[in-house]
């Protein structure tokens, strides 16, 4: 292998239900020494199998996989935590002369791993709740506070955009520095090569519908019930995970199973649109259709 290609890190991204896993398995079958690095923010959790479309044990045994079933769902993994763990594995894979193939649809995970995010303070729920309480008591307070700390950041943050205001103040108060100074666009790692799997909206929505139906038929409701019986609650993971949150609503009598199914499909589609917008901003990203051969060619050319 040429030196210019020896240390590259290929990445397959795409919306949920777009065919990333199929493309990765095709490459692993036709290209020697490929090891798959999971970049799905929920497949990292033990016990969350059906609702995350996690590869089966047979599939995991066929090819080397990393960053799957790493933690229990009572610990919320941050993008920075993931990036540190995954990069250590990637460097080890490269040192052994193998190819680390990153596969996943979690935009923040992929961007953090590739050095495209700034090293900012993690969220602090105690501080966030205090800031929200202040804003509820005196609307407009957060924007005035931010203006006093960082006028530049306040000028580009709407005075009614509570989410961005809270995050900007969180960064300023925890770091002791101005958010506008800390946000530099990260430190991109040029070894990463991105392929984004495109799918027509109609085809993607139908795929989401079929996938949701299959998950429910394969026992997703029982999987959610079992997690709850093991003592896991909505916080910090299940309640913010599509498929699990809606079925917890159903189990708590807040909606019917059909209503939960519809909510899963709707929320998955909304998430897919956010994924598309984020991944299209990756540097030099190549968009291809879901044909595994074309994905392989986009990453490896005629080699694969």
C-alpha positions as CSV (number, residue, x, y, z in Angstrom):
1,X,0.0,0.0,0.0
2,X,1.3,3.5,-0.8
3,X,2.5,5.6,2.1
4,X,-0.1,8.3,1.3
5,X,-2.8,5.8,1.8
6,X,-1.4,3.7,4.6
7,X,-2.7,5.9,7.4
8,X,-6.0,7.1,5.9
9,X,-9.1,6.7,8.0
10,X,-12.2,6.0,5.7
11,X,-15.6,6.9,7.1
12,X,-19.0,5.8,6.0
13,X,-21.8,8.2,7.1
14,X,-25.4,8.6,6.2
15,X,-28.9,9.0,7.6
16,X,-30.4,6.2,9.7
17,X,-31.6,3.3,7.5
18,X,-29.5,4.4,4.6
19,X,-27.4,1.3,4.2
20,X,-24.2,2.1,6.1
21,X,-23.9,-1.4,7.7
22,X,-24.4,-3.2,4.4
23,X,-21.7,-1.1,2.7
24,X,-19.3,-1.7,5.6
25,X,-19.8,-5.4,5.5
26,X,-19.3,-5.5,1.7
27,X,-15.9,-3.7,2.1
28,X,-14.9,-6.0,5.0
29,X,-15.6,-9.0,2.8
30,X,-13.7,-7.7,-0.2
31,X,-10.8,-5.8,1.5
32,X,-8.3,-7.5,3.8
33,X,-7.4,-6.2,7.3
34,X,-10.5,-4.0,7.7
35,X,-11.7,-3.4,11.3
36,X,-15.0,-1.6,11.8
37,X,-15.1,1.3,14.3
38,X,-18.7,1.9,15.4
39,X,-19.7,5.6,15.4
40,X,-23.4,5.1,16.3
41,X,-24.1,6.9,19.6
42,X,-26.5,4.2,20.8
43,X,-24.9,0.9,19.6
44,X,-22.2,1.7,22.2
45,X,-24.6,0.7,24.9
46,X,-25.1,-2.8,26.2
47,X,-28.6,-4.2,26.0
48,X,-29.8,-1.7,23.4
49,X,-29.7,-4.1,20.4
50,X,-32.9,-4.2,18.4
51,X,-33.7,-0.5,18.7
52,X,-30.3,0.5,17.5
53,X,-30.1,-1.9,14.6
54,X,-26.9,-3.3,16.2
55,X,-25.2,-6.0,14.2
56,X,-26.1,-9.5,15.3
57,X,-23.6,-11.6,17.2
58,X,-22.9,-13.7,14.1
59,X,-22.1,-10.5,12.1
60,X,-19.9,-9.2,14.9
61,X,-18.0,-12.5,14.9
62,X,-17.4,-12.3,11.1
63,X,-15.5,-9.0,11.2
64,X,-13.5,-7.2,13.9
65,X,-15.7,-4.6,15.5
66,X,-14.9,-1.9,18.0
67,X,-16.9,0.6,20.2
68,X,-19.9,-1.7,20.4
69,X,-21.4,-2.8,23.8
70,X,-18.9,-0.6,25.7
71,X,-21.0,0.9,28.5
72,X,-24.3,0.4,30.2
73,X,-27.2,2.7,29.5
74,X,-26.9,4.5,32.9
75,X,-23.9,6.5,31.6
76,X,-24.4,9.2,28.9
77,X,-21.4,9.1,26.6
78,X,-20.2,12.4,25.3
79,X,-18.8,13.0,21.8
80,X,-15.5,13.9,23.4
81,X,-15.4,10.7,25.5
82,X,-16.2,8.7,22.4
83,X,-13.5,10.4,20.3
84,X,-10.8,9.8,22.9
85,X,-11.6,6.1,23.2
86,X,-12.2,5.5,19.4
87,X,-9.0,7.4,18.4
88,X,-6.9,5.2,20.7
89,X,-8.3,2.1,19.0
90,X,-7.8,3.6,15.5
91,X,-4.2,4.4,16.2
92,X,-3.7,0.8,17.4
93,X,-5.4,-0.6,14.2
94,X,-3.2,1.6,12.0
95,X,-0.1,0.5,13.9
96,X,-0.9,-3.1,13.1
97,X,-1.1,-2.3,9.4
98,X,-4.9,-2.7,9.3
99,X,-7.6,-0.3,8.1
100,X,-9.9,1.3,10.6
101,X,-13.3,1.8,8.8
102,X,-15.4,4.2,10.8
103,X,-19.2,3.6,10.3
104,X,-22.0,5.5,11.9
105,X,-24.6,8.1,11.7
106,X,-24.0,10.1,14.8
107,X,-22.8,13.4,13.5
108,X,-21.2,14.8,16.7
109,X,-19.3,11.6,17.2
110,X,-17.9,11.6,13.7
111,X,-17.0,15.3,13.8
112,X,-15.4,15.1,17.2
113,X,-13.4,12.0,16.2
114,X,-12.1,13.8,13.1
115,X,-11.1,16.9,15.0
116,X,-13.9,19.1,13.6
117,X,-15.2,20.2,17.0
118,X,-13.7,22.6,19.5
119,X,-12.7,21.2,22.8
120,X,-15.4,23.0,24.8
121,X,-16.6,22.3,28.4
122,X,-19.2,19.5,28.6
123,X,-22.8,20.2,29.6
124,X,-23.5,20.9,33.2
125,X,-27.1,20.2,34.1
126,X,-27.0,22.0,37.4
127,X,-25.7,25.2,35.8
128,X,-28.2,24.8,32.9
129,X,-31.1,24.5,35.2
130,X,-30.0,27.6,37.1
131,X,-29.7,29.6,33.9
132,X,-33.1,28.4,32.7
133,X,-34.6,29.4,36.1
134,X,-33.1,32.9,35.8
135,X,-34.6,33.3,32.3
136,X,-38.0,32.1,33.4
137,X,-38.0,34.6,36.2
138,X,-36.7,37.5,34.1
139,X,-37.0,37.0,30.4
140,X,-34.1,38.5,28.5
141,X,-31.7,38.1,31.4
142,X,-29.5,35.5,29.6
143,X,-28.9,37.6,26.5
144,X,-28.0,40.6,28.7
145,X,-25.6,38.4,30.8
146,X,-24.0,37.0,27.6
147,X,-23.6,40.5,26.2
148,X,-21.7,41.5,29.3
149,X,-19.4,38.5,29.0
150,X,-19.0,38.2,25.2
151,X,-20.6,40.9,23.1
152,X,-19.6,39.2,19.9
153,X,-21.2,35.9,20.8
154,X,-24.3,37.7,22.0
155,X,-24.6,39.6,18.7
156,X,-24.8,36.4,16.7
157,X,-27.1,34.6,19.2
158,X,-30.8,35.6,19.1
159,X,-32.2,36.9,22.4
160,X,-34.9,34.3,22.2
161,X,-32.7,31.4,21.3
162,X,-32.7,29.8,24.8
163,X,-30.7,26.7,23.8
164,X,-27.8,28.6,22.2
165,X,-27.9,31.2,25.0
166,X,-27.6,28.6,27.7
167,X,-24.8,26.8,25.9
168,X,-22.9,30.0,25.3
169,X,-23.1,31.0,29.0
170,X,-22.3,27.4,30.0
171,X,-19.1,27.6,28.0
172,X,-18.2,31.1,29.3
173,X,-18.8,30.3,33.0
174,X,-17.1,26.9,33.0
175,X,-14.1,27.9,30.9
176,X,-13.6,31.4,32.1
177,X,-13.1,32.5,28.5
178,X,-15.3,33.9,25.7
179,X,-17.2,31.4,23.5
180,X,-16.4,33.5,20.4
181,X,-12.7,33.0,21.1
182,X,-12.9,29.3,21.9
183,X,-14.9,28.4,18.8
184,X,-12.2,28.0,16.2
185,X,-13.5,25.2,14.1
186,X,-11.5,22.4,15.8
187,X,-8.2,20.9,14.6
188,X,-9.2,18.8,11.5
189,X,-7.4,15.5,11.1
190,X,-6.6,15.3,7.4
191,X,-6.4,11.5,7.4
192,X,-10.2,11.2,7.5
193,X,-12.0,10.5,4.2
194,X,-15.8,10.9,4.3
195,X,-18.4,9.2,2.2
196,X,-22.1,10.1,2.7
197,X,-24.7,7.7,1.5
198,X,-27.6,9.6,-0.2
199,X,-31.1,8.3,-0.4
200,X,-34.2,9.8,-2.0
201,X,-36.6,11.1,0.6
202,X,-39.4,8.8,-0.5
203,X,-37.1,5.7,-0.4
204,X,-35.7,6.8,2.9
205,X,-39.0,7.3,4.6
206,X,-40.2,3.9,3.4
207,X,-37.0,2.4,4.7
208,X,-37.7,4.0,8.1
209,X,-41.2,2.7,8.1
210,X,-40.1,-0.9,7.3
211,X,-37.3,-0.7,9.8
212,X,-39.6,0.5,12.6
213,X,-42.0,-2.3,11.8
214,X,-39.2,-4.9,11.8
215,X,-37.9,-3.7,15.1
216,X,-41.2,-4.0,16.8
217,X,-41.8,-7.4,15.2
218,X,-38.4,-8.5,16.4
219,X,-39.1,-7.7,20.0
220,X,-38.2,-4.1,20.6
221,X,-41.0,-3.6,23.1
222,X,-39.7,-6.6,25.2
223,X,-36.2,-5.2,25.0
224,X,-37.4,-1.9,26.4
225,X,-39.4,-3.7,29.1
226,X,-36.3,-5.7,30.1
227,X,-34.1,-2.6,30.4
228,X,-36.7,-1.0,32.7
229,X,-36.9,-4.2,34.8
230,X,-33.1,-4.1,35.1
231,X,-33.4,-0.7,36.8
232,X,-32.5,1.6,33.9
233,X,-34.7,4.7,33.6
234,X,-35.4,7.4,31.1
235,X,-32.4,9.3,32.4
236,X,-29.8,9.6,31.1
237,X,-30.0,7.5,27.9
238,X,-33.3,5.7,27.2
239,X,-35.4,8.9,27.4
240,X,-33.4,10.6,24.7
241,X,-33.2,7.6,22.3
242,X,-35.7,7.2,19.5
243,X,-37.6,4.0,19.8
244,X,-37.0,3.6,23.5
245,X,-38.5,6.8,24.7
246,X,-41.7,6.3,22.7
247,X,-42.2,2.8,24.0
248,X,-41.6,3.8,27.5
249,X,-44.5,6.3,27.0
250,X,-46.6,3.3,25.8
251,X,-45.6,1.2,28.8
252,X,-46.5,4.0,31.1
253,X,-50.0,4.2,29.5
254,X,-49.3,7.6,27.8
255,X,-50.1,6.3,24.3
256,X,-51.2,3.2,22.4
257,X,-48.7,1.0,20.6
258,X,-49.8,2.3,17.2
259,X,-49.3,5.8,18.4
260,X,-45.8,4.9,19.7
261,X,-45.0,3.4,16.3
262,X,-46.1,6.5,14.5
263,X,-44.1,8.7,16.8
264,X,-41.0,6.5,16.2
265,X,-41.3,6.9,12.5
266,X,-41.9,10.6,12.7
267,X,-39.0,11.2,15.1
268,X,-36.7,9.0,13.1
269,X,-37.5,11.0,9.9
270,X,-36.8,14.3,11.7
271,X,-33.5,12.9,13.0
272,X,-32.6,11.7,9.5
273,X,-33.1,15.3,8.1
274,X,-30.8,16.7,10.8
275,X,-28.2,14.0,10.0
276,X,-28.3,14.9,6.3
277,X,-27.8,18.6,7.0
278,X,-24.8,17.9,9.3
279,X,-23.0,15.4,7.2
280,X,-23.2,17.5,4.1
281,X,-21.0,20.0,5.9
282,X,-18.1,17.5,6.3
283,X,-14.9,18.6,4.5
284,X,-14.5,17.1,1.0
285,X,-17.3,14.6,1.7
286,X,-18.3,12.4,-1.3
287,X,-22.0,11.7,-1.7
288,X,-22.9,8.3,-3.3
289,X,-26.0,6.2,-3.6
290,X,-26.5,3.2,-1.2
291,X,-24.9,0.7,-3.6
292,X,-22.2,-1.0,-1.5
293,X,-19.9,-1.3,-4.6
294,X,-20.1,2.5,-5.2
295,X,-19.4,3.2,-1.6
296,X,-16.3,1.0,-1.7
297,X,-15.1,2.6,-4.9
298,X,-15.6,6.1,-3.5
299,X,-13.3,5.2,-0.6
300,X,-10.8,2.8,-2.2
301,X,-11.1,3.4,-5.9
302,X,-10.2,0.5,-8.0
303,X,-8.3,-1.2,-5.1
304,X,-11.4,-2.7,-3.6
